[in-house]
């Protein structure tokens, strides 16, 4: 094997396997230092890979007859469907045959698979899902967005470390500012969880804690990493998605009301195209699952070729920058017994 090996769940997602395989091939053509292991139904994958003679020496098929669907109970499916495409990719990382997993399949199954089939980094108590979201001044990372709805202060403390390492290593932010989601900026504000977390974050030496972050300040770009328990983080994520769609719909309706507004809409088209690019999840790739012994990227369920290619790019960067090793090294500065 040469370079970084990335296991791709070819059967996961709304557009599998065609768009997933196309994204894998696009990544192989763009990054000559990677190998991609396509996990899925062998006959179908052979058909889709048949014309890729230029990269066939770096493409491998990992046979997997089963598929974990979006509506299956994640934990049960990961335990029972050992021959599914997702579980086979996770097993490849656990066995050292690959360093990373990319999947557009069930989010719950990716989380369960990361925990059960790959395993946590020693010292990390809860892996967390951490999407990178667009902000006014710059993108920011939201951690956790739903993997851990019931948290303890030390979980959030570790989320701050994992998010800081990811932003520094993968997105090149030199000194990431980590904020803790709260109902006020003052140290005494909030519930028991965030008050205790605030104290722990203040005392640690592994990353730059920039204080409490009120909800209205999340998208402004003042913070590079926004830390929340999975319940609050998921509410923030879903509300943001809904609000963005609502505002877009309202704006479109207003723009079409009169001849004057229609003319204004036509003149503003380039700006709207730029905004659409800023908000496009395809350009990001996916959300990393941080805290497991490997690079795991959960791509959007509706991912097409471009999104999968960029998710593989993410995984490649995580391996190149040794995100797992840097998270492990940073644990010593959290003031916790390891």
Secondary structure, DSSP 8 states (H G I E B T S, - for coil): --SEEEEEETT-STTTTHHHHHHHHHHHHH-TTEEEEEEE-HHHHHHHHTT-GGGGGGEEEEE--B---TTS-HHHHHHH-TTBHHHHHHHHHHTTS-SEEEE-S-HHHHHHHIIIII-B-TT-SS-EEEEEE--SSS-EEEE-SSS-SS--HHHHHHHHHHHHHHHHHTS--TT-EEEEE-SSSSTT-S-HHHHHHHHHHHH--SSEEEEEE-GGGGGGTS-SEEE--HHHHHHHHHHHHHHHHHHHHHHHHHHTSSHHHHHHHHHTHHHHHHHHHHT-HHHH-EEEEETBSSEEEEE-TT--HHHHHHHHHHHHHHHHTTHHHHHHHHGGGGT---
